[in-house]
């Protein structure tokens, strides 16, 4: 799509090449996906009373560099998140820019009993079938990188195999696109795609434009219990926390997750 920030344009160019290769396995992924265990209810986990926490398995990012340079074991990290009280897990699977991998999703999903979301730049059906085949219960769709009809098609495909996606918006245009597509779980990312700066006040304003019955997830900028309290006060049902939790030890993660929940 035209008008995307340079970094996002580069990511999507690489992703298109990856998808061209992976699409050859679409039928294989679909067969495994349709024969897999029923997905865990991601939406219900986020609608639970109180502020829900989606804890992210994340090795690196373009803005932060290496987050977990040594000892990165997705299954152990995901397990520590569940033990700490997280309501769901998000797993970065992008190789080129986030040093993730599809197998990280497989390992994390097999280690926990709470819902797991594939976080990637999803632009094609093969990625959704692959996510389900690897054990994902939900997946991320980024409104900024998809046209309206594409967003609808990918959302409906996920629903056809039991997965409700989290649809991420960065601005009012994204939000309108997500609303028009019929999204039910809305992620509002406070990070500016052009500058990578975080503006939680802008995110809170966007959240107020969402329907009262929508599931609202605050993404980026939640690092402390007071940040979690502010997100809850702004009407968010859940927070997605990556870098802050990933850098901690297993014992510290439990305290941090409980702090987020208590802070709300």
N, C-alpha and C positions, 0 to 999 in steps of 0.2 A: 504494500500500500504506500502511496506517496504521502509525504508530510511527516513521516516517522523520524524520530531522532536518529542520528548517524549510528549510534551503538546498536539500537534496535534494528535498524536496516541491516547491519552486518550480521546480527544474530539470525534474522529471518532468512537471509541469503544462505547462510550455512545450513539452517534447518531445512530449507527446501531441498538442498542436495542430499541431506540425510534421509529425508522422507522419500525422495526418488528411489533410494536404495531399499529402504525398509518396506515400501509399498509392494514390493515383490512378494512379501510374506503376509500380505493382508489376509488372505484366505486361511493361512495357517494360524495366525493370531486370532482370527474370528472363531475358528473351530475350538481353540483352547478356551477362549473367553466365554463362549456360550456353554461350555461344559464345566466351567469352574464353579466353585462354591458360590452361593448367593452373596452379593455384596453386603457389607455392613452398612448400616444406615447413617451416612455422613450428616445428612440434614438433621436427623433427630438428635445426634450427638451435639450439634450446635444450638439446638433449641432447648437443651436441658436448662433447668433453673440456674441462675447465676451467670457469670461470665465464663464462657468456654475458652479453652486454650488449645490452639493448634500448634504443636511444637514441630519445628522443622529440622530435618536431617540435611545438613548443608555443609559441604566441604570448603567451598570458595565462592567468590563473586567478583565481577569486574570492578566494583567499587571498593570492596574490602580486601581483596586478594585472598590468600590462604587463611581460612578461618580455623580449620583443624588440620595443621600441617603434618601431624604425626598421630598414629593410633586411631585413624578414622575407620570405625567398624559400624556400618549402618544398623545392623541387627542389635548391637549392644546399645547404641545411642537411642534407637527407637524404644527398646525395652526399658531403658532408664526413664524415658519420657512417660511411658505408661505407668511405671512404678511410682513416678512422681505425681501422678494425678492428671496428666494431660487427657483431653477428651478426644483428640484425633492427632494424627501425624501427617506431616507434609514431607515429601521426599523430592529433592532436586535431582532430575535425571539428565540435564543438559551436560554434554561432555565438554564441548569446546570452550565455553565461557564460565561454567560453574564447576567444572571438574566432577560432574556427577556421572551416573551411568544407569541404564535400565536395571542392571542387576542390584543396584542399591535399593531400588524399589522392591524387588523380589525378596531380598534379604530382610528388609524392614517389615514388610507385610507379613512374612512368615513368623516374625518374632513377637507380634503383638495381637491382641484381640480387639483393639479399638480401630475405628475406621482410618484408612490411609489414603491420602490424596497424591496423585502424580502431579508434580509441579514442573512444567516444561513449557516450551513455546509450541503449543499444539495447533497445527494447521491442517491436519489430514486425518481421515478415518483410521488409517493403520495405527496411528499413535494411540488412539482410544482403545482399539481392540488389544493392542500390545499392553496397555496399562492394565486392563482387566485380566489379561492372560497372566500377568506378573503378580496379580493379587491386589491391585488398587481397587478402592471402593468409590473414589471420586477422582476428578481431574480438573486442572485449571484451564480456563479459556480467558484469553486477554482480549478485551473488546477492541483495543487500539490496533491490533494486527489482523483483525478479521472484518470483512464486510458483513453487513447485517444478515444477508441470506446464508453466508458461511457459518455465522454464529448460530443461527437457528438450526441448520443442518447438523452441526457437530453436537449441539445440545440434545437434539432429538435422538441422534445416534446413541449417545451415552445413556439416555433414559431407556432406550430400547433394550439395553443389557443391564438395566438396574442401577445405573450410576447417575446421580444428580451432580452436575458440575458447579464449581465456584467460578463465577464470572467476574473478572477483575476490571475495574474502571479507575482511570487516573484523573478524569475531568468530566465536566457536565456532558460533553458530546458522547463520551464512552458510556456514561450512565444512561443516557437516553437510548442508546443502541441496546444496552443490556435490558432495559425495561421493555423496549419494543419487541425484543426477541423472546420475552417470556421467562427470563431468568427467575429463579427462586432464592438462590444463595448469591449475595452480592459482596464482592470484595472491593473495598475502597483503599487503594494504595496511596499513601501519603507521600511517596517518593516521586519527585519530578523526573520524568523520563529523559529530559534534556540536560538537567544540571545535577541530578541525583540528590538534590537537597530534599529534606523532609519537611512538610508543612502539615502538621496534624490539625491545625485550625481549618484549613481548606477541606481536609478529609471529613471533618465533623460537619461542615456546612453541606457537603455533598450527601452525607448520610441522612440529613434531614429531608432530602427530596425523595427518599425511598418510601415505598408503602409500609404501613405499620406492621403488616404481617410478613414482610420480607425478613430473611435471615441476613444480618449485616455483620461483615467481618472487617475489622481494622487491620490493615497490612502496613508494615514499616513504621518505625518510630516508637514502638512500645518496648521500653527497656527497663522500666521500673514499675513498682506497684502503683505509684502515683500516675504514671502513663496509663496503666490499666484502668484505674479509677476514672480518668478523664475519658477514656474510650467508652466505658460503661455509661457515664453521664451523658455522652453524646448520642446514646441510643444503640451502640454496637452490642451484638449478642455474643461475639467472639473476637479474639485477637489471634493473629498469626505471628509467632515469634521465632526468628531463625538464629541470627548471629549471636544474640545475647545468650541463648540457651546452649548453642552448639559449643561455645568456648568454655563452658563450665565442666566440672567433674560430675559424675553421676549423683553424688550426694548433694552437691550444690544445685543441680538441676531440680531436685525435689523441692528444696527450699524456695527456689526462684518461682517455680510453677505455683506453689501454694501461696507465695507472696502475691503473684498476679491475681489469683482467685480471691485472696483475702483483701487485696487492695481495692477490688471492685466493690 
